[in-house]
Amino acid sequence: MEGTLTVTSAVALALGVVIGAGLLALPGLAYREAGPAAVYAWVIDGLIVVPLLVIFGYLGSRHPQAGGIAGFVREGFGPRAGAATETLLLGTFSLGIPAIAIVGGDYLSYLTGGGDAMASAAAAVLVLLAGTTNAAGARLSGSVQQIVSYLLVAVLCGVAVAGLTAGFSGAGSAAGSGIAPLSAWAGAVPALGLVFFAFTGWEMLSFTTEEYKNPRRDYPIAVAVSFVVVIGLYVALALAVQLLLSPDDPRISSAPIAAVLEESVGIWSGGTMAGVGVAIVVANVNGATWAASRLAFSSAREGLLPGGLARVTTGSRLPRNAVVVTTAAFLVVVAAHAAGAFSQQAMLSLAGQNFFLLYLFSVGAYLRLVRSWPARAFGLCALLPCLLVAGSFGWGLLYPAVLVVMGATAQSLRRRAHQAATGQKETAPEKGGARKDV
């Protein structure tokens, strides 16, 4: 595929997929859960995610490919494990990305005063917009992503600065409980799992590594820069909420960022915040569609999906077939949700837990591909928080388990069919790729 991504466009892409619609609610929900210690949950989760991002940076810079996490797992454990990861990713994107579009549809419905039908139609429009932009080419999609992402960050930074200024100066009509002493950091533990959802999204950036002009240099820089921006913004907004709002304020569950704007500036505009919410979703869905289409392209190239999805356009080297089919699949899911087949909460819950498992798979690939003991020890340290979080999912693990079995089975059947067609005999089990020095 054509290398078009630079650090600037990659940072915008990362910000667009990481800063999700949940940011409009999570600072308030965490505050209600942990009180004045909630801000420490954002700091702790930020520290937990650092080794995971280092691992993504390492894998993406040394194994740049459209398959992203699935490609990393294939390098480490072989085609069967790679196919299992691909089906897990496909099942995750198929629920998570339409669910994000539905959030945007709800905000657009709020702006226009429409009902559920309007929200579903708006969600479909957002999916189509992302699909059209991506089908037009990586350069256009990257340009749109840069404009939306950087504008969005600028607006949220403005809200954070206004909130912190009012909070530290004692302005505002609502009395926040402030920040708990550092010695009380353990009070943030109940909110860790909730807040960690805000730090998912960098795994999607791994699907674009084949399209970097210089992936070995630019991909780690893009991950690092976007992390610094994200953690700074998250902590600032969380602090603003705690300084200005009471834990009992009903607005902290539904619209904490809007409440911060009201308390700090003295002006409430539901339309303004709804517009910010739509901007967040546009950036999310555009970046996620980019990632999902590259996954479909890679899966087809590996033989898991129909070969037509692996075709690229002449000149631009764009996997347009994969973009079109991915967009169509998202539209089907949006329609199924509108028909009452499953709830948005179920979609987000299953997609969210699968992302945790994908972090786990990435760490496993890293441990498989490195040789030095310091690198392995680092990988084990990153593995521990993933295991702790994944152990709390319960019966929800059945969904990813089914997806993994489907992928591994499909790969085994495809291999046997190939052997039967070519007259080859069954060979030893597939092994992962060779280990490589750090």
Summary of the structure (lengths in Angstrom):
residues: 438
radius of gyration: 21.8
end to end distance: 26.2
largest distance: 79.1
contacts: 1632
relative contact order: 0.20
helix: 79%
strand: 0%
